[in-house]
């Protein structure tokens, strides 16, 4: 349980593993956005608003908060705060990878499973690629058998200075003050970062 602004940076370089039947799909997290709770006007839990839709945000760190936008695109978020305090991180983009261990407990980079950089370079796209839907709402990624987050090969740990930051995307409704907060983080020079 840590602040979303901390976790959003820590997640960069980590691996999301998804089990689909007997197959494993994996992607390196290359872009995130932080939503640090009730004082953030862009947060679904602004001013501690609590609804059936955002209940997962109020769970302790490690739970999936997934919701639909425009009636068609799922958005994958992970709760980060302590129980009862709504913070989360949006996973914005992944770099598909291969070379999973036999058990899927760790992953390392290898040849990309796909050559099209636009397949996972956005929150809706990566959810489609990972085959995520509402059934993942409230899933604990620290215990789940069908989706989890793991560390990369030790040789590929993200080096300091490799992280860039800037304004979050698609939150103009929150007003200029919040839209300009540099709470989007990404791995520099990654070809899989989402396009604004």
Secondary structure, 3 states (H helix, E strand, C coil): CCCHHHHHHHCCCCEEEEEECCEEEEEEEEEEEEECCCCCCCCCCHHHCCCCCCHHHHCCCCEEEEEEECCCEEEEEEECCCCCCCCEEEEEEEEEECCECCCCCCECCCCCCCCCCCCCCCHHHHHHHCCCCHHHCCCECCCCCCEEEECECHHHCCCCCCEEEECCCCCHHHCHHHHCCCCEEEECCCCCCCCC
